[in-house]
Every structure is written in structure tokens, then in C-alpha cells.
Amino acid sequence: MKISNVRKIIKEGGLKGLKIAILEKLLIKLKKKKEFIDISDTYINWLAFANAGMLNRGNLFCIDFSIKNLPKDSVIVEVGSFCGLSTNIITYYKRKHSVKTPFFTCDRWEFEGAEKGGRISDSSITYEEYRDFVMKTFERNVKTFSEDDMPHTIEMFSDEFFEAWGKSKECVDFFGKRVRLGGEIGFCFIDGNHTYDYARRDFENTDRFLAKGGYILFDDSSDDSDWEVCKVVEEVLRGAKYELVVKNPNYLLKKK
Ligand SMILES: C[S@@+](CC[C@H](N)C(=O)[O-])C[C@H]1O[C@@H](n2cnc3c(N)ncnc32)[C@H](O)[C@@H]1O
């Protein structure tokens, strides 16, 4: 900022005006540089090199925050695990904050757009082979990076998962461990089917079991996202039950 400009600002708006002008300049700089807080560290960088997935690095801050502030005696749920990147990230922050609460993930690995079967485009691989590859990759990734704190992965669509959750069903998880579903959820990462009906149901189902003060992170919900999940977030925020914790750039909400 030029001295002549500083003088002009002080003349017109006093010291308060100068402070506002400096803050505005800083904000513009920050906006140009990066639009969200990124807490990637060495581990996350190495993990993300090797573990395929769809990571928006702003999610790291939201996941870290939610786990650090998890309501007492509540558990963690993830909808949509794919190759296990977010799963391994969640176990990393659990470890970092010495959070011992159980962690449940659900996925059927039935991908949108793969229903027609056959080969993927002009390749030699079929959708079935692709699915098998992703599931094996998930298993290897999670066994490698979360060996000390394995999640309970339930091979179900989220609708089935939450139904079983409500009935406190006992089941065998993806890794062969017997586990009883149910209880209060303290943090849910919603990253399954992003179309309106599914995302809305994932929210409603989570809401049924979410503890007071619990968190929901909606993937792909940023203001520049085209996914219908954004409409769900808008609706939720219009109600009185949830407040915005942060938009980084995806929405992290807290139940009041
Ligand atoms: C965007 S990927 C998840 C990416 C993952 N969270 C990561 O960080 O890499 C979406 C996943 O959601 C799963 N999925 C789609 N519809 C689902 C549903 N109704 N219930 C549970 N999972 C679903 C898909 O099989 C896919 O693995």
C-alpha cells in the first residue's frame, strides 16, 4: 500500500478505516493464494501419493476439527469409502488425537454409471473387474495404513446400513470381525451417492442418530460444486437444527 494511499484512507476513515483497508487487502491476497485452509502434512502427502481417492484437502481441517471435538461416547461413520483414502485419513486423525471411539464405514462398491456392465469404454477391463480391483485395493490400503486401528467396514448401501444401525444389528464386517451396529454418531462424513435423493436420505438418516454437538461433513458441497448435495446443505442450513462450522470449501455442519 502506498504512503499517499495510507494518508488518504486515514483522512477519510481514520485508523479504523486503515485497519479495514489492510484486512481487505489481506483477504484478497489470501483468496488469490488459496481459498481454504490446508493442513496437509508429510504423512498425508505420502498417503495420498499411494492411496487412490478423491481428496479435497480442505476436508482435512474439517475431519481434524470434528474428531478433536467429538461428543463424548459417540462413534464415527463414513458413507462411501472407495479405495480407503478418507478412511485412512480419519484413522490418522483419530490416532493423532488419541480418540479410541469405534469407526464404521459403509460402501457396496456398486458404482454410479457401472450398472450397464461390460467393458469400460474401449479398454480391456470390465466394470466387474474394476470393482474387484477397487475392493482389493481398499482392503490392502486400510490393512496397511490403519492396521493399528481397523475400522468396521460394512458392505452395504447407506440406506441398508442406517436401517441396520437403527435395529442395533450384529454383523460381520468386511475384515471378518463381528460387530454390533448402533449408538450415537459424533461425526459423519457423507461421501456416497451425491444425487439429491441419496444425499438427502444420508443426511436424514445421520440426523436420526447424530449426537447433540455432533458434526456432518458433506463432500463436494462447496459453493462452486455442481453436485445436488449442495441443495441438501442449503435446506439443512435454512432450518434451525444445524449451524455452519466452516466452509473449507466443503460444508461442515454442527447439530445445535
Ligand atoms: C466419491 S467415492 C468416495 C471416495 C472416498 N471417500 C475417498 O476419500 O477416496 C464414492 C463412493 O461411494 C460409494 N457409494 C455410492 N452410493 C452409495 C450408497 N448409497 N451407500 C454407500 N456408498 C455408496 C461408491 O461405491 C464409492 O466408492
The ligand as a Tripos MOL2 file, in Angstrom:
@<TRIPOS>MOLECULE
LIG
   27    29     1     0     0
SMALL
NO_CHARGES

@<TRIPOS>ATOM
      1 C1        -16.5520  -40.3760   -4.1340 C.3       1 LIG1
      2 S1        -16.3260  -42.0220   -3.7420 S.3       1 LIG1
      3 C2        -15.7450  -41.9770   -2.1090 C.3       1 LIG1
      4 C3        -14.3460  -41.5030   -2.0130 C.3       1 LIG1
      5 C4        -13.6910  -41.7250   -0.6860 C.3       1 LIG1
      6 N1        -14.4590  -41.1750    0.4140 N.3       1 LIG1
      7 C5        -12.2840  -41.1510   -0.7270 C.2       1 LIG1
      8 O1        -11.9780  -40.2620    0.0640 O.co2     1 LIG1
      9 O2        -11.4980  -41.5350   -1.5530 O.co2     1 LIG1
     10 C6        -17.9670  -42.5530   -3.5600 C.3       1 LIG1
     11 C7        -18.1200  -43.9450   -3.0020 C.3       1 LIG1
     12 O3        -19.4530  -44.0370   -2.5300 O.3       1 LIG1
     13 C8        -19.9460  -45.3140   -2.7830 C.3       1 LIG1
     14 N2        -21.4190  -45.2110   -2.7980 N.ar      1 LIG1
     15 C9        -22.2210  -44.7890   -3.8010 C.ar      1 LIG1
     16 N3        -23.5010  -44.8340   -3.4160 N.ar      1 LIG1
     17 C10       -23.5070  -45.2820   -2.1430 C.ar      1 LIG1
     18 C11       -24.5200  -45.5700   -1.1940 C.ar      1 LIG1
     19 N4        -25.8090  -45.3850   -1.4790 N.pl3     1 LIG1
     20 N5        -24.1500  -46.0240    0.0130 N.ar      1 LIG1
     21 C12       -22.8500  -46.2170    0.3450 C.ar      1 LIG1
     22 N6        -21.8460  -45.9650   -0.5220 N.ar      1 LIG1
     23 C13       -22.1720  -45.5090   -1.7400 C.ar      1 LIG1
     24 C14       -19.3260  -45.7180   -4.1000 C.3       1 LIG1
     25 O4        -19.2880  -47.1250   -4.2240 O.3       1 LIG1
     26 C15       -17.9400  -45.0590   -3.9960 C.3       1 LIG1
     27 O5        -16.9920  -45.9740   -3.5360 O.3       1 LIG1
@<TRIPOS>BOND
     1     1     2 1
     2     2     3 1
     3     2    10 1
     4     3     4 1
     5     4     5 1
     6     5     6 1
     7     5     7 1
     8     7     8 2
     9     7     9 1
    10    10    11 1
    11    11    12 1
    12    11    26 1
    13    12    13 1
    14    13    14 1
    15    13    24 1
    16    14    15 ar
    17    14    23 ar
    18    15    16 ar
    19    16    17 ar
    20    17    18 ar
    21    17    23 ar
    22    18    19 1
    23    18    20 ar
    24    20    21 ar
    25    21    22 ar
    26    22    23 ar
    27    24    25 1
    28    24    26 1
    29    26    27 1
@<TRIPOS>SUBSTRUCTURE
     1 LIG1         1 GROUP 0 **** ****
